Amino acid sequence: MKITPENLAVEKYRLVEKLEHHELIPFVKNHLNKWSYVSITFYLINIAFLLLGILSIYFCFQEKSMGWDDIIFYYTFGFTVCFLLIPIHECIHILAYRALGATETSLDYNLKKLYFAALANNFVVNRREFAFVALLPFICITLSLLTLYFFVNTNWQLTILATLLLHTSMCSGDFGIVNYFITTKDPNIVTYDDTKNKISYFMTK
């Protein structure tokens, strides 16, 4: 949107939600548990990757193509790979913001609460634009890993499935805030970040 936070009041926008970043996790949990096509899709994808992982482990065991030590190693190694993908995930968020025109972007994180957030200071986005920023890393990384899945052997397929499962679950924050936009059923809601005070504002008119 080509509007600044200072002009929102002029355009008769009013505050509907103020999210302090240290409250991000409870905010996400609250809104991700509200049923909509976004939350249902999120949970179904998680269940699908979990079941695919279980089935792959079962077939490896039945066919005796891998021992339990290899199964455990390659599957749990996927969790390590997922954490290595975090910088890439956040960079995609930032690139998405910049593609929309944001110039002042940054990364906020809390290692104790294990959350990471890409922010665009005082850059106003609407529901469609925020969904683009929020879901682009999930789409890019998921499609890349699914493509790679068909070009590696069974061992690394287990690693990819574990990575997909953990990465999808770690996208809960992205899906949760998108679901906030959807479940409020207000197409006029916009949001922007105040990175100095670590607050995100949601406004409508």
N, C-alpha and C positions, 0 to 999 in steps of 0.2 A: 504494500500500500504506500502511496506517496503522501504520507501525512506524518507529522512529528507529534510526539507526546504533548508538546505545548499547544498544538492546534486541536487536540481531541476535545477539549472543553468548548472551544469555539464551534466545533461541529456537533455539539450537544451530546457528547459521550459522557457516560457516568460510570463510576467504579462499581463493579459487581463482585470482584474477588481480589484479594491481595495475598500473594503467596511468598512468604519468606523462605529462602532457599534451604534453611536448616529444617523446614517442615515439609520438604519435598517428598520424602518417603511415605509418611502417612497420607498426604494429599493424593499421591499416585494410587496407593492401596485402596483408598476410599472410592476413587472414581473408576478404577479398573474393575471393581466388583459390581459396578452398575451395568446391567445387561444391555448390550447393543450389538450391532453387527461387528463393531471394532473389537469389543472385549471377547465376544464369542470366537471370532477369528483368531485372536491371540491365544486363547486357551486351546483351541482345536489344533493349531500349529504345534504348540508345545506337546500335546498328547501324541500327535502324529510322529514327531521326532523321537519321543520317548519309546513308543511302540516299535518304530523301525529299528532303534538301537537294541531293544530287547530281542526282537526277531533275528537280527543279525548275529547277536551273541549266541542265540539258541542254535542257529544253523551252523555257525562255526564249531560249536561244541558237538552237534550231532554228526557233522561230516568229519570231525577230528582234523580239520584243516589248521587249527590253532589250539595250543594248550592254554590252560587257564591263566598262566603267567603272562602269555602274550596278549590274551584278550583283555586282561586287566590293564596291562601297560598301554596298549594302543587306545583303549577307550578313555582311560583317565588322562592320557596325554592330550586328548582333545580339550580338556578343561584348561590346560596350560596354553594351548594355541589360542583359545578364546580370550584369555587375558592379554595375550600379545596383540590381539586384534583391537583392543580398546582404543589405542591412539588413532588407528585407521578409522574406526567408527566415529570418533569425535571429529576427526578432520573432515569427514564427509558431511557432518552436520554444519561445520563452519563453511565449507565450500558451498553448501546449499544456501546458507544465509548470504554469502557474498554474491551468489548468482542472482539473488533477489535484490541486491543493491546495498546490503549492509557493509559498512566500512570499519566499524569498531567491534570486532569479535574477540571472544576470550573463552577460556575453559575454567569452569569452577569444579572443584572436587572435594570429597570428604572421604579419606581412606578408612576412617573408623566406621562410617555408615556405608561405605563402599558404594558411593554414587559419583557419577561424573555428569557434567552438564555443559553443553556448548551454549554460549550466550551471545546476544547481539545487543550492545548497549543502546537504549533509547531508539530501537528500530521496531516500528509497529508492523505487525503482520496479522492478517485475518485468518479465518479457519482453514481455508484451502492452502494458503502459504505455509501456515504452521505444520499442517499435515505433510506437506512436501519436505520441509526441513526435518521433521521428526522421524519420518518413515524411510527416507532415502537410504540411510546406512543399513537398515534391516534388509531392504530390498536388494541393494547392491551386494552385500556380503552373503546373503542367503542364496541368491542366484549364482554367484561366483563359486560358492562351496558345492552347490548342487551340480553345477557343470563339472567341477573337478572330480566329483564323486565317481563319475563314469569313466575316468581316465586313470584311476589308481587301483591297486590290488585290494584284496579283502581286508588286510591289516589296516591300511590307511583309510578305507571306507568307514571302519569303526571309529577312527579318530575324527573324521569329518562329521559323522552323525552325532558324536558327543559334543563337538564344537557347535554344531547347529542347535542342539538342545540348549546348551548353556547360553549361547549368544541370544537366542530367542527369548529366554527367560530374563536375561539382563536388559532386554529392550522393553521391559515392563513400564519403565518411566516414560518412554516415547509413546507407547500405546495408551498409557493411562491418561496423559494430558490430552492426546487426541480424543480419547473417549470423553473427557470433560467437555470439549467443544461439542461433541455429538449429542451427549445426554442432556445438555442444557437446552438443546433445540432452539437456539437463538442464532440465526445466521449472521447477526451483526456484531458478534463478539470479536474483539481484537485483543492482542496482548503485546507487551513489550517488557524488556528487562532493564532494571536499574542495577547495573553491575557493581556500582560503588557501594550501595546499601544492601546488595544481595536480596533484591525483592523483584518479583514479577507481578505485573498488574494485568488484570483482565477487565475490559471495559466494553460497554455496549451503548446503543442509543435507541 
